Amino acid sequence: MTTNNEIEKRLWAAADQLWANSNLRPSEFSTPVLGLIFLRYADHKFAQAEAALARKAKARQGRRKIGKMTPASPLTRCIVLR
């Protein structure tokens, strides 16, 4: 397990690399850093959803049921109505 000191050292090293290898000023670091944080969050949420769907599919293992769409069905939750 990493300690706070190790994490702090890694963050400072990453900031130094970002500063040395780009034309960004320190005040402009937030844009790429926040973008990377968001991508990490999105990847984590996708992995959770993928695992949940895999568990659901494994639990079914039988033939697919075809029927009417209900408001609770996964497809209707993904559709954005305008």
NUTIVEX-297631 format. One line per field, with one value per residue (C-alpha): y, z, x; residue number from 1; residue in one letter. Coordinates in steps of 0.001 Angstrom, whole numbers. Layout:
<sites>
yy: c(Y/...)
zz: c(Z/...)
xx: c(X/...)
k: c(NUM/...)
r: c(a/...)
</sites>
This chain:
<sites>
yy: c(0/3419/6098/9743/10657/8266/9619/13184/12370/10761/13745/16224/14115/14059/17834/18353/16214/18073/21390/20323/18574/21056/24736/24928/27311/25897/27775/25863/22358/21979/21375/18241/16977/17255/15608/12659/12420/12355/9646/7543/8004/7094/3987/2938/3419/1501/-1400/-1491/-1488/-4152/-6390/-5917/-6813/-9870/-11056/-10541/-12426/-15290/-15496/-15800/-18370/-19567/-18409/-14739/-13532/-11238/-9139/-5645/-2881/-1647/1588/-505/-2337/-1443/-133/2346/3673/4469/6298/10051/11513/15020)
zz: c(0/-879/1720/1392/1006/-1936/-3587/-3043/-4605/-7629/-8086/-7899/-10370/-12768/-12409/-13081/-16230/-17381/-16832/-18518/-21517/-22435/-23014/-20152/-17296/-13820/-13749/-16886/-15496/-14380/-17868/-18792/-15214/-14707/-18087/-17014/-13688/-15554/-17926/-14971/-13325/-16563/-16964/-13387/-13891/-17204/-15516/-12804/-15358/-17446/-14395/-13426/-16940/-16976/-13672/-15031/-18229/-16284/-14029/-17039/-19045/-20673/-23813/-24266/-23507/-26101/-24956/-24586/-23394/-19954/-18363/-16231/-19138/-19759/-23275/-22208/-19485/-22161/-24513/-24068/-24914/-26272)
xx: c(0/1290/1704/786/4469/4863/1726/2919/6307/4627/2310/5202/7212/4255/3828/7539/7304/4215/5942/9188/7607/4901/4394/1913/2301/1603/-1715/-2805/-2210/-5822/-7232/-5242/-5120/-8873/-9391/-7244/-9084/-12404/-11170/-10051/-13469/-15288/-13119/-13917/-17676/-17548/-15748/-18415/-21247/-19506/-19102/-22750/-23884/-21621/-23114/-26622/-25832/-24272/-27337/-29638/-27639/-30841/-32528/-33106/-36588/-38098/-40976/-42300/-40030/-40800/-39588/-37221/-35580/-31912/-32523/-35177/-32883/-30266/-32649/-32726/-36089/-36108)
k: c(1/2/3/4/5/6/7/8/9/10/11/12/13/14/15/16/17/18/19/20/21/22/23/24/25/26/27/28/29/30/31/32/33/34/35/36/37/38/39/40/41/42/43/44/45/46/47/48/49/50/51/52/53/54/55/56/57/58/59/60/61/62/63/64/65/66/67/68/69/70/71/72/73/74/75/76/77/78/79/80/81/82)
r: c(m/t/t/n/n/e/i/e/k/r/l/w/a/a/a/d/q/l/w/a/n/s/n/l/r/p/s/e/f/s/t/p/v/l/g/l/i/f/l/r/y/a/d/h/k/f/a/q/a/e/a/a/l/a/r/k/a/k/a/r/q/g/r/r/k/i/g/k/m/t/p/a/s/p/l/t/r/c/i/v/l/r)
</sites>
